[in-house]
Amino acid sequence: MGKRRLSRELTLKFLYQFEFNEGDFDEQMTAFEERLSCQDEVTQFMEDLVGKVLLHKDEIDELLKKYSEHWTLDRMTVIDRNILRLGVCELIYSRTIPPKVAINEAVEIAKKYGSEESPDFINGILDRIFKEMNQDLAHPPVG
């Protein structure tokens, strides 16, 4: 498994844990990292992703509400919701990850951690968001 995939999976695990446990972020991150035995660059990329997801969580959740037709965030499984948050974060807030890679990585993680329906569900929502973003870029507002 690649280092970035491992970082993404660790990000998902932390976000899952963080959603269920109240308490100080720094304390939770420290305790989480103490259980890891991976290279510094894996941990660093994971910390960066977690930070971006949590920093932009409200905006990400608004996009998810908009593009997940007939689904509210609380109806989604915790795994799917956090894979989507991670995918949207990489689509929108990461300039170093190509959009197709962000979507593919989210789908692959969904295959491993989600339900049988998760990969298609994740792919559909992320693809919709990606297409909307490209449409907005191709047709900038006039004026």
NUFIMAR-590455 format. One record per residue (C-alpha): x, y, z negated; residue number from 1; residue in one letter; chain. Coordinates in Angstrom, 1 decimal. Layout:
<sites>
+--------+--------+--------+-----+---------+--------+
!      x !      y !      z ! num ! residuo ! cadena !
+--------+--------+--------+-----+---------+--------+
!      X !      Y !      Z ! NUM !       a !      A !
...
+--------+--------+--------+-----+---------+--------+
</sites>
This chain:
<sites>
+--------+--------+--------+-----+---------+--------+
!      x !      y !      z ! num ! residuo ! cadena !
+--------+--------+--------+-----+---------+--------+
!    0.0 !    0.0 !    0.0 !   1 !       m !      A !
!    1.2 !    3.5 !    0.9 !   2 !       g !      A !
!    2.1 !    6.0 !   -1.8 !   3 !       k !      A !
!   -0.6 !    8.4 !   -0.8 !   4 !       r !      A !
!   -3.3 !    5.7 !   -0.8 !   5 !       r !      A !
!   -2.2 !    4.7 !   -4.3 !   6 !       l !      A !
!   -2.4 !    8.4 !   -5.3 !   7 !       s !      A !
!   -5.9 !    8.6 !   -3.9 !   8 !       r !      A !
!   -7.0 !    5.4 !   -5.7 !   9 !       e !      A !
!   -5.5 !    6.8 !   -9.0 !  10 !       l !      A !
!   -7.4 !   10.0 !   -8.4 !  11 !       t !      A !
!  -10.6 !    8.1 !   -8.0 !  12 !       l !      A !
!   -9.9 !    6.2 !  -11.2 !  13 !       k !      A !
!   -9.1 !    9.4 !  -13.2 !  14 !       f !      A !
!  -12.2 !   11.2 !  -11.8 !  15 !       l !      A !
!  -14.4 !    8.2 !  -12.8 !  16 !       y !      A !
!  -12.9 !    8.2 !  -16.3 !  17 !       q !      A !
!  -13.1 !   11.9 !  -16.7 !  18 !       f !      A !
!  -16.8 !   11.9 !  -15.7 !  19 !       e !      A !
!  -17.7 !    9.6 !  -18.6 !  20 !       f !      A !
!  -15.3 !   10.9 !  -21.3 !  21 !       n !      A !
!  -15.8 !   14.3 !  -22.8 !  22 !       e !      A !
!  -12.7 !   16.0 !  -24.1 !  23 !       g !      A !
!   -9.7 !   18.0 !  -23.1 !  24 !       d !      A !
!   -8.5 !   17.6 !  -19.5 !  25 !       f !      A !
!   -4.8 !   17.7 !  -20.4 !  26 !       d !      A !
!   -5.1 !   15.1 !  -23.1 !  27 !       e !      A !
!   -7.0 !   12.8 !  -20.8 !  28 !       q !      A !
!   -4.5 !   13.2 !  -18.0 !  29 !       m !      A !
!   -1.6 !   12.6 !  -20.3 !  30 !       t !      A !
!   -3.2 !    9.4 !  -21.7 !  31 !       a !      A !
!   -4.0 !    8.3 !  -18.1 !  32 !       f !      A !
!   -0.5 !    8.9 !  -16.9 !  33 !       e !      A !
!    1.0 !    7.0 !  -19.9 !  34 !       e !      A !
!   -0.6 !    3.9 !  -18.6 !  35 !       r !      A !
!    0.8 !    4.3 !  -15.1 !  36 !       l !      A !
!    4.0 !    2.8 !  -13.8 !  37 !       s !      A !
!    4.5 !    4.5 !  -10.5 !  38 !       c !      A !
!    6.9 !    6.8 !   -8.8 !  39 !       q !      A !
!    6.8 !   10.5 !   -9.6 !  40 !       d !      A !
!    5.7 !   11.5 !   -6.1 !  41 !       e !      A !
!    2.7 !    9.2 !   -6.5 !  42 !       v !      A !
!    1.8 !   10.8 !   -9.8 !  43 !       t !      A !
!    2.4 !   14.3 !   -8.5 !  44 !       q !      A !
!    0.1 !   13.8 !   -5.4 !  45 !       f !      A !
!   -2.6 !   12.4 !   -7.7 !  46 !       m !      A !
!   -2.3 !   15.3 !  -10.1 !  47 !       e !      A !
!   -2.6 !   17.7 !   -7.1 !  48 !       d !      A !
!   -5.7 !   16.0 !   -5.8 !  49 !       l !      A !
!   -7.4 !   15.8 !   -9.2 !  50 !       v !      A !
!   -6.6 !   19.5 !   -9.7 !  51 !       g !      A !
!   -8.0 !   20.5 !   -6.4 !  52 !       k !      A !
!  -11.2 !   18.4 !   -6.8 !  53 !       v !      A !
!  -11.9 !   19.8 !  -10.2 !  54 !       l !      A !
!  -11.1 !   23.4 !   -9.2 !  55 !       l !      A !
!  -13.5 !   23.2 !   -6.3 !  56 !       h !      A !
!  -16.0 !   20.8 !   -7.7 !  57 !       k !      A !
!  -18.9 !   23.2 !   -7.6 !  58 !       d !      A !
!  -18.3 !   24.1 !   -3.9 !  59 !       e !      A !
!  -17.7 !   20.4 !   -3.0 !  60 !       i !      A !
!  -20.9 !   19.3 !   -4.8 !  61 !       d !      A !
!  -22.9 !   22.0 !   -2.9 !  62 !       e !      A !
!  -21.6 !   20.6 !    0.4 !  63 !       l !      A !
!  -22.5 !   17.1 !   -0.7 !  64 !       l !      A !
!  -26.0 !   18.1 !   -1.6 !  65 !       k !      A !
!  -26.4 !   19.9 !    1.7 !  66 !       k !      A !
!  -25.1 !   16.9 !    3.9 !  67 !       y !      A !
!  -26.3 !   13.9 !    1.9 !  68 !       s !      A !
!  -29.9 !   13.8 !    3.3 !  69 !       e !      A !
!  -32.4 !   12.2 !    0.9 !  70 !       h !      A !
!  -29.7 !   11.7 !   -1.8 !  71 !       w !      A !
!  -29.1 !   13.7 !   -4.9 !  72 !       t !      A !
!  -25.7 !   13.6 !   -6.5 !  73 !       l !      A !
!  -27.1 !   11.9 !   -9.6 !  74 !       d !      A !
!  -28.6 !    9.1 !   -7.4 !  75 !       r !      A !
!  -25.2 !    8.3 !   -6.0 !  76 !       m !      A !
!  -23.0 !    5.8 !   -7.7 !  77 !       t !      A !
!  -20.2 !    7.4 !   -9.7 !  78 !       v !      A !
!  -17.7 !    5.7 !   -7.4 !  79 !       i !      A !
!  -19.3 !    7.0 !   -4.2 !  80 !       d !      A !
!  -19.8 !   10.5 !   -5.6 !  81 !       r !      A !
!  -16.1 !   10.7 !   -6.6 !  82 !       n !      A !
!  -14.9 !    9.2 !   -3.3 !  83 !       i !      A !
!  -16.9 !   11.8 !   -1.5 !  84 !       l !      A !
!  -15.5 !   14.6 !   -3.7 !  85 !       r !      A !
!  -12.0 !   13.4 !   -2.9 !  86 !       l !      A !
!  -12.8 !   13.2 !    0.8 !  87 !       g !      A !
!  -14.4 !   16.6 !    1.0 !  88 !       v !      A !
!  -11.5 !   18.1 !   -1.0 !  89 !       c !      A !
!   -9.0 !   16.7 !    1.5 !  90 !       e !      A !
!  -11.1 !   17.8 !    4.5 !  91 !       l !      A !
!  -11.5 !   21.4 !    3.3 !  92 !       i !      A !
!   -8.7 !   22.2 !    0.9 !  93 !       y !      A !
!   -5.7 !   20.3 !    2.3 !  94 !       s !      A !
!   -3.9 !   21.7 !    5.3 !  95 !       r !      A !
!   -1.4 !   18.8 !    5.4 !  96 !       t !      A !
!   -3.9 !   15.9 !    5.8 !  97 !       i !      A !
!   -5.5 !   15.5 !    9.2 !  98 !       p !      A !
!   -9.3 !   15.4 !    8.9 !  99 !       p !      A !
!   -9.6 !   11.9 !   10.5 ! 100 !       k !      A !
!   -7.0 !   10.6 !    8.0 ! 101 !       v !      A !
!   -9.0 !   12.1 !    5.1 ! 102 !       a !      A !
!  -12.2 !   10.4 !    6.3 ! 103 !       i !      A !
!  -10.5 !    7.1 !    7.0 ! 104 !       n !      A !
!   -8.8 !    7.0 !    3.6 ! 105 !       e !      A !
!  -12.1 !    7.7 !    1.9 ! 106 !       a !      A !
!  -13.7 !    4.9 !    3.8 ! 107 !       v !      A !
!  -10.9 !    2.4 !    3.1 ! 108 !       e !      A !
!  -11.1 !    3.3 !   -0.7 ! 109 !       i !      A !
!  -14.9 !    2.8 !   -0.5 ! 110 !       a !      A !
!  -14.4 !   -0.7 !    1.0 ! 111 !       k !      A !
!  -12.2 !   -1.6 !   -2.0 ! 112 !       k !      A !
!  -14.1 !    0.1 !   -4.9 ! 113 !       y !      A !
!  -17.7 !    0.7 !   -3.6 ! 114 !       g !      A !
!  -20.6 !   -1.4 !   -2.7 ! 115 !       s !      A !
!  -21.2 !   -3.0 !    0.6 ! 116 !       e !      A !
!  -23.1 !    0.1 !    1.8 ! 117 !       e !      A !
!  -20.5 !    2.6 !    0.5 ! 118 !       s !      A !
!  -18.1 !    2.7 !    3.6 ! 119 !       p !      A !
!  -20.9 !    3.6 !    6.0 ! 120 !       d !      A !
!  -22.5 !    6.1 !    3.5 ! 121 !       f !      A !
!  -19.2 !    7.8 !    2.8 ! 122 !       i !      A !
!  -18.3 !    7.9 !    6.5 ! 123 !       n !      A !
!  -21.6 !    9.3 !    7.5 ! 124 !       g !      A !
!  -21.5 !   12.2 !    5.1 ! 125 !       i !      A !
!  -17.8 !   13.1 !    5.6 ! 126 !       l !      A !
!  -18.3 !   12.9 !    9.4 ! 127 !       d !      A !
!  -21.3 !   15.3 !    9.2 ! 128 !       r !      A !
!  -19.3 !   17.8 !    7.1 ! 129 !       i !      A !
!  -16.3 !   17.5 !    9.5 ! 130 !       f !      A !
!  -18.5 !   18.1 !   12.6 ! 131 !       k !      A !
!  -20.1 !   21.1 !   11.0 ! 132 !       e !      A !
!  -16.7 !   22.5 !   10.0 ! 133 !       m !      A !
!  -15.5 !   22.1 !   13.6 ! 134 !       n !      A !
!  -18.7 !   23.7 !   15.0 ! 135 !       q !      A !
!  -18.2 !   26.7 !   12.7 ! 136 !       d !      A !
!  -14.6 !   27.0 !   13.9 ! 137 !       l !      A !
!  -15.6 !   26.7 !   17.6 ! 138 !       a !      A !
!  -18.3 !   29.3 !   17.2 ! 139 !       h !      A !
!  -17.1 !   32.1 !   14.9 ! 140 !       p !      A !
!  -19.6 !   34.7 !   13.9 ! 141 !       p !      A !
!  -19.8 !   37.7 !   16.3 ! 142 !       v !      A !
!  -19.5 !   41.2 !   15.0 ! 143 !       g !      A !
+--------+--------+--------+-----+---------+--------+
</sites>
